[in-house]
Amino acid sequence: MEVGGAETMLVDIMNGQLRRGHRVTLLIVNDRESAQVIDTIDPAVEIVRFRRREGAAPLLMMARLNMTIARLRPDIVHVHHEKFCRLVRLRRKRLVYTVHDLGITMEYSAGVHMAAITDAVASDIRRRLPGAMVTTVTNGIDTAAIKRRKDGIPDVFRLVQVARLMPEKKGQDIAIRAIAILKKRGIENVSLCFIGYGAGLEELRQLARTENVSDRIEFAGIHDRSYIYSHLCQYDAMIHPSRYEGFGLTVAEGMAAGLPLILTEHDGPWEVADHGRLCLSAEKGSPESFADAIEKLMNDYPASLTRAGEALEYVRRFDISRTIEAYDKLYLKNLS
């Protein structure tokens, strides 16, 4: 339970389930957790900590986990990692597993009811596990809590990406190289801010220096959700050049903030933007294509604002209340 999009969404789901009259218990297996995240959980949620060191042998954990499940006798056991499909032995017919990304191993998932966060993830599951029991349940955000950007054409375009600094997946290197291409084209009035943390920080800083764009790249570090929800509106567009991505909660948050979007085509976030209708699209892994998309956005910003206005309405389908309701329906289906 560290700081991350899936973790904060899980808190929203649990808190919302309590309001719907459910009894909720959170099992935290590993010993890594953030007080910043834990403090947002409703005190009525029972928290059971196993404090397992990452990499420790799973047999003892399996025994402790199933003893806890036996004590709780839950109607539903909802897990968020494929390995739990192997570890959970009791009440397996009540097991629901949310698949959060593309390419997740299906080794332990046969016979388990799965929730896919996008249709793209559902298709990926069915391709690799024919006959899988899978339902699409999209991720959700608190759309009403996000401060919206005021319209207007800026003198300097401020782009933002909110994501773990993990270039091999999130593609921050592609965005930096795109800014460098724009600089070579003589386009000076654009900057890029990365909000997030991760192992790729020094690699990305070095790339910005190598490409001679350090003065245009900001690494803002990690911030909690309340900061992000109140500060996204200060930017002029969101860029997300992911190499692969199952959903992209921060993209939905950008939509709710009224930010125009530049996304990798045919990716999970692209699906969130109504299969590219509500964003500018760029080729996967291509800095040149992303540079072209940024330049197009800057040259016709009113058209991007129009798309962003449509996205403000569209993003309501990703409100957390709908996610909670969809899970309730899936739970009832699993109990029948």
Secondary structure, 3 states (H helix, E strand, C coil): CCCCHHHHHHHHHHHHHHHCCCCCEEEEEECCCCHHHHCCCCCCCEEEEEEECCCCCHHHHHHHHHHHHHHHCCCCEEECCCCHHHHCCCCHHHEEEEECCCCCCCCCCCCCEEEECCHHHHHHHHHHCCCCCEEECCCCECHHHCCCCCCCCCCCEEEEEECCCCHHHHCHHHHHHHHHHHHHCCCCCEEEEEECCCCCHHHHHHHHHHCCCHHHEEEEECCCHHHHHHHHHHCCEEEECCCCCCCCHHHHHHHHCCCCEEEECCCHHHHHCCCCCCCEEECCCCHHHHHHHHHHHHHCHHHHHHHHHHHHHHHHHHEHHHHHHHHHHHHHHHHC
